[in-house]
Amino acid sequence: MTRIAGSHQNQWLDAPHRHHAVVEDHAKTNKAMGLHNLPSKSWQVNQAWMLTCNLAADLDAWLRLLTLHDQADLADAEPDTIRFRLYHLPARLAKHARRRWLRIEHSWPWADAFILARRRLSALPAIT
């Protein structure tokens, strides 16, 4: 067994525990995205469900990283909070003059956060 000098100190013992806490947090996020309820007894259906849940968790993580990094109440929010505040936005999709308009309810407290996230996503360069 190889010994690392100073490995008996608290910070060396604390690092693996902190890493495990991050792993547990990601598992909790994936379960909140739908992984906790596999819909079928079929292996193929459950495999597709797991892939879909993991893709949803990845998209949520990228959305937070790219657009919500400076929003203190949304950057580290639980998936249910993000779902309530951003994904279940009270709005109407209207058509006028051959264009589509998203009419957001102005009294919604997180309308500005949604608009900011949408503008930041639109400003990202296209992948070529």
C-alpha positions in Angstrom: 0.0 0.0 0.0 1.4 3.4 -1.0 1.2 6.2 1.5 0.8 9.8 0.4 2.5 12.3 2.6 -0.2 14.2 4.5 -3.0 11.9 3.5 -4.1 11.5 7.1 -5.2 15.1 7.1 -8.9 16.0 7.1 -8.9 17.5 3.6 -7.6 14.3 2.1 -10.4 12.3 3.9 -13.0 14.9 2.9 -12.4 14.9 -0.8 -13.9 11.4 -1.6 -16.9 12.2 0.5 -17.6 15.4 -1.4 -17.2 13.7 -4.7 -19.7 11.0 -3.6 -22.2 13.8 -2.5 -22.0 15.2 -6.1 -22.7 11.8 -7.5 -25.7 11.4 -5.2 -27.0 14.8 -6.2 -26.9 13.9 -9.9 -28.7 10.6 -9.1 -31.4 12.6 -7.3 -31.7 14.9 -10.2 -32.1 12.0 -12.7 -34.8 10.5 -10.5 -36.6 13.8 -10.4 -36.5 13.8 -14.2 -38.5 10.6 -14.3 -36.0 7.9 -13.7 -37.7 6.8 -10.5 -40.7 5.3 -12.3 -39.8 2.9 -15.0 -43.0 2.4 -17.1 -42.8 -1.2 -18.2 -41.7 -4.7 -17.5 -40.1 -4.7 -21.0 -36.3 -4.2 -21.0 -36.4 -2.3 -24.3 -39.1 0.2 -23.1 -37.3 0.8 -19.8 -34.0 1.2 -21.7 -35.6 3.9 -23.9 -37.1 5.5 -20.8 -33.8 5.7 -19.1 -32.2 7.2 -22.2 -34.9 9.8 -22.4 -34.6 10.7 -18.6 -30.8 11.1 -18.9 -31.2 13.3 -22.0 -33.7 15.4 -20.1 -31.2 15.7 -17.2 -28.4 16.7 -19.6 -30.5 19.3 -21.4 -31.5 20.7 -18.0 -27.9 20.9 -16.9 -26.8 22.6 -20.1 -29.7 25.1 -19.9 -28.5 26.0 -16.4 -24.9 26.2 -17.4 -25.4 28.3 -20.6 -28.3 30.6 -19.6 -29.0 30.6 -15.8 -25.5 30.8 -14.5 -26.0 34.3 -13.0 -29.6 33.7 -11.7 -29.1 33.0 -8.0 -32.5 31.4 -7.4 -32.5 29.2 -10.6 -28.8 28.2 -11.1 -28.9 25.6 -8.4 -32.6 25.0 -8.1 -34.2 21.6 -7.9 -35.7 20.2 -11.1 -39.2 20.6 -9.7 -38.6 24.3 -9.1 -37.2 24.8 -12.6 -40.1 22.9 -14.0 -42.6 25.2 -12.2 -40.8 28.4 -12.9 -39.6 28.0 -16.5 -41.0 25.0 -18.2 -44.6 25.5 -17.2 -44.7 29.1 -18.3 -48.2 30.7 -18.6 -48.1 31.8 -22.2 -49.9 31.6 -25.5 -48.5 30.8 -28.9 -50.3 33.1 -31.3 -50.0 33.5 -35.1 -50.1 36.9 -36.8 -48.9 38.0 -40.2 -47.4 34.5 -40.9 -45.2 34.7 -37.7 -45.5 33.0 -34.4 -45.5 35.1 -31.2 -45.1 33.8 -27.7 -47.3 35.9 -25.5 -46.0 35.6 -22.0 -48.1 36.6 -19.0 -46.4 39.7 -17.7 -47.5 39.1 -14.1 -45.6 35.8 -14.0 -42.7 36.4 -11.5 -40.1 34.5 -13.6 -41.0 35.9 -17.0 -37.8 37.9 -17.1 -35.7 34.9 -16.3 -37.4 32.9 -19.1 -36.9 35.8 -21.6 -33.2 36.1 -20.6 -32.7 32.4 -21.0 -34.4 32.4 -24.4 -32.3 35.3 -25.6 -29.1 33.7 -24.4 -30.0 30.5 -26.2 -30.8 32.4 -29.4 -27.5 34.2 -29.2 -25.4 31.0 -29.2 -23.5 30.4 -32.4 -24.9 27.7 -34.7 -23.0 24.4 -34.9 -21.6 23.9 -38.3 
